[in-house]
């Protein structure tokens, strides 16, 4: 029997609700496949500021060091919008990524046929959409120094090194090799020196992947291509800020931010989280879509714990729930029966358990 230690960071707003849903699904999959999950909860974000005066406190820093993977809900609270930078939940999130050493963010985006109505794009444009955005996560404008704002002049620094580009590009090339063997590298090489280095590094690495077709495009054209010809895209590789923007834009293809998972990978424990924010107005109302978090749990099983069959079972259960009409309010049409966060999780858990062989092991 495999035993795995997972750090749970519920965070703020709807984070605790979607994480509870994700954990219910994780334990159901663990039951089915004979895994033991030791899940330990730690504070993060605004909740951690309230309890510890730090969005990423020492207790959480210590806890993640002993985990194989980290599951995060969401961080952010408007009460801290005007707080000093060191108290902002988003500062804690950047520190969490740096502490884990996760440098590649993977965001899969697929258009489910049953949810074609939820996207503003026409169904014929959506047909066949199945792409993976690979975003560099620990460099670029979000981390570059010097930075500051004195009220008259604000400065951010965009910086990349060859090793930073190589390591994330390697993950993207390998992902493309296992998919449809097409890599789209996004930059702004016509005006940015960092993008010129990015393009040169990716071009040089392509020789080691002769089976992968590489295309370079500017970020503005990439944004247009996402919504005009998404089915032509396979793996999209880009730097930190461009990836942040493009992956949120790609959410319209699936129909809702609530549907999309992500995995952040590096040399150690992976970080798994839905791409949506904390949505404080929705907190405690049992209305948030938990599928992004549930999909993140599937990625956790696949990438960090090495149990692809369990991940596949979750993905199948999500597809079954959507295919049989399960709808939270963000993906419902007029006249659809709307269910809440807990009920959506329960239906997915039920599908997994329905297919559970007798005598399977439990979880702790």
N, C-alpha and C positions, 0 to 999 in steps of 0.2 A: 504494500500500500504506500502510495506517495503522500508525503506530508509537505505542505507549503505554507510559508509565513507571508502574509500580505498586510501591508500597512494601509489603513483606511483613513482618508482625510475628507470627511463630509463637507467641510467648508461652510458656505453661507447661502442664504436664500433658499432656493429649491434644492441645493446640493444634498442635504441630509435625506430628502425624500427620494431623489433619483438614485442615490447610493444605496439606500435600503432596498430599493427595487433590484438594483444590480447584484447586491449580496444575496438576495433570495434566489435569483437565477444562478449565481455562482454555486451556491450550496446544492441546488437541484442538480446541476451538471456534475458536481463532485459526487453526489450520491450515485448517480448513474454510472460514473466511470471509476468508482473506487478510489477517490482522492480524499485526503484530509486537508481541510483549509483552516489555518489558524489566522484569524483576522483580528487585528488590534487597531483600535481607533485612536487617532491623535488630532489635536486642534490645528486649524489652518485658517488663514484669512482674517476677516473681521471678527469671527468668533474667537480666534486666538488673541487678537488685540484686546478684546474685552476681558479675557481670562488671564492673559500673560503679558499684555503690553507689547506684543511683538507678533506680526502676522505669520512668522515662521519661527516659533519659539524653540528653545533648546531641547525640550522633551520630544518635539517632532523631529528635529534634526537627528537626535539619537535614535529614535524609533525607526526611521527609514533606513538606517545603516544595517539593521538586522532583518530587513525584509527582502524577499525575492522580487517583489513588485509593489507598486503603490497605486491605489485607486483613489482618484480625487473627484469630488463632486463639482464644485464651482466656487470661486471666490469673488468678493466684491460687495460693497454696501455703500449706498449714497451718503450715509452719515460720515463716511471717511473721505469723501471727495476732496474736501479742503484740508485734510490732515497733512502733516509733514510727510515727505516722501518715504521715510523709513517706517511709517505706520500704515502706509497704503497696502491693502491686500494684494494688489498687483505686484508690488515690490517683493512681497513674500513669495509669490508665484515664480518670479524670475529667479529668486534665490533658491527655491526648491529645485528648479531645473538645473541650476548651476551645481548645487550640492550632489544631485544624482548623476551629473555628467551626461545628461541626455542631450544629444546634439542633432538628432534626426526625428522630425515629427511626421508620422504617417497618417494621412486622412483619406480613407477610401470613400468614394462617392458613387452610388449606384442608383439608378432610377427604377423603383419598383413599379411594375405595370399597374398594380392596384391603386397606386397613388398618383397617377398621371394628372389627376384633377388638382392636386395640391401644388403643382408647379405652375408659374406663370408662362412657361414655355409650352408651345404646342406639342401634343403627343408625338408627332412625327419627328420633331427635333430631339426629343428625349430618347426615342427608341434606341436601344443598344448602348446607352451611356453606362460606363463602368470604368472609372478612372481612379488613380491613386496619386494624391499630392504628397510629395516628399519635400518638407520644408526644413531648412537649416534653422536650428533653434537657439543656439547659445552665442551667436555673433551678430554682427551688423549694428544697426542703429539702436537697438534695444539695450545693448550692452557696452557699446563703444564709449571710450573716454578720450578727451574730456567731454563733460556734459554739464549743463547748468542753465539757469535762468535768473538774471538779476533784475528783472522787471523792465529792462530796456533792450537787452540782447539775450537771446536764447541760443544755445549751441548743443547739437548732438553730433556724434562722430560715427561715420560709416566706415568700418574697417573689416577686412577679411584677409586671412592668410591662406597660403596654398594648402597646408595640412587641413585646415577647417573645411575648405571646399572639397578636398579629396575624400575625406571620410564620409561626408553626407552624399556625395556623388556616387561613391561605391555602393552605398545602400540602395540608391535609386537604380543604378545599373543592374544590381542583383535582382531587385524587385521586377524590373522590366524583363529580365531574362526568364523569370518564372511566370510572366503574364503573356502579353501579346508582342513583346520584344520591340516596343517603341518608347523612346524617351524624348520628351520635350523639355528642353532647358530654357528657363525664363530669366531674362536679365534686362538691363538698360545700357548695353555696351556702347551705344552711340554717344552717351554723355557721362557715364560714370566709370572711373578707373577701376573701382572694385568689380564692376560688371565685366570689364575687359579682362581682368584676371580670371574671373569666374568662367567666362567663355573659353579662355585659353586652356584652363585646367580641364574642363569637361571635354573639350576637343581632344586634348592629349590622352585622356583616359579612355576615350572611345576605341582606341586601337586594341585595347585588351578585351573589348566586347564586340567583336566583329559581327555577332549575330543580332545586335541591338541597333536599330536605326535611330540615329540622333538628329534632332532638329533644334535649332536655336531661334528663339523669337523674343521680341521686346515685350515688356510686361503689359503695355497698353493693348497690343494686339492679342496677347494671351487672355486678357480680360474679355475682349470681344469674342474670341474663339470659344471660350467657355460657354457662352450663351447662344452662339450661332451654330456651332458644330461640335457639341460635346462628345458625340460618339466617336469622333476621330482621335480622341485623346486616350492615352493609356497611362503612362507614368509621367507626371509633371514635376520637375525638379526646380526649386527656386530658393532664394535667400530668405532671411527671416521676415522682414516687413512685407515683401511682395507675397510671400506664402501666407502670411496672416490675412491679408486682404483677399487674395484669390480663393483661399479655402472657405472663407465666409461667403463669398460670392457664389461658390459652387453649391452652397446649401440650397439655393433655389432650384437646383436640378432635382434634388431628392424631394423637395417640397416643404422642408422645415429644418431649422437648426436642431430641433429636438431629436432628429433621426440619426445624426452623424457622430460616429465615435472617433477616437484618435489614440494613437500609441506614440510615445516619445521614447526613443531607444538610444542607448549609448553602450558604454563598456560594462555597466553594472545593472542594477535594478531598473526596470522600465517604469514609466509613468503613464497611466491610462486615465482618460477623462473624456467626457463629451465635449463637443466644441462650443456648446452654448454657454451663456453667462449665468449668473446667479439669480436673475429675475426676481428681485425682492418682492415686487407686488404679487407674485404668484405663490410665495412661500406659505406653506401650511394649508393650502386649498385643495390639495390632491388633484391638480389639473395638469401638472407638468408631464411632458412626454418622456418616459424613462428609456426609450429605445437607444438613444445615443450612449447612455451609460451601460446599458445591457450589451450593446455592440462592443463597447470598450472592454467589458469583461471577457467577451469572446477573444478579443485581440490579446488580452492579458494571458489567457490560457494558451493561445497559439505561440506568442513570441517569448514570453518570460518563463512560463511553466512547462512548455514543450508538450502540450496535450492537444494536438490539432483535432482529434475526433470530438473532444468535448467542445471545442470552439465551433466546429461544424454543427454540432447538435443545437447549440444556442442560435446560430445563424438560421438554421432550418426552422426552429421554433418561432423566431421573429417573423420570418417570411410566411409561416403558416398563420400566425395571428393576423398579420396584415391582409393576407389573402382571404381570410375568412371574415373580414370586416371589422376587426378591432380598431377603434379610432379614438384617440385622445382629441381634444378640441382643436389643436393646431393643424390636424390633418383631416378633419371631418368636413363633409359637405352638408348643406342644408338637408335636413331629414335623416341624417345618419344618427344612429344611437351612439352617444358619446360616453366613454368610460374614463375613469381617473387613472392616476399613476399606479395605485396599488392593484387595481383590476387588470391593467395592461400587464403588469408583472406577473400577476396570478395566472393569466391565460398562457403566458410564455412558460412559466414554471409547469403548468398543467400539461402542456405539450411535451416538455422534456420528461416529466415523470410518467406520462402515458407510455413512453417508449423505453422506460427503465426496466432492465432485466431483473428478475427476482434474485434476492440474496445479495444485492449490491451493498457496498460499505457506506458508512455515513461520514459526517463531517464534525469537526470540533469547533 
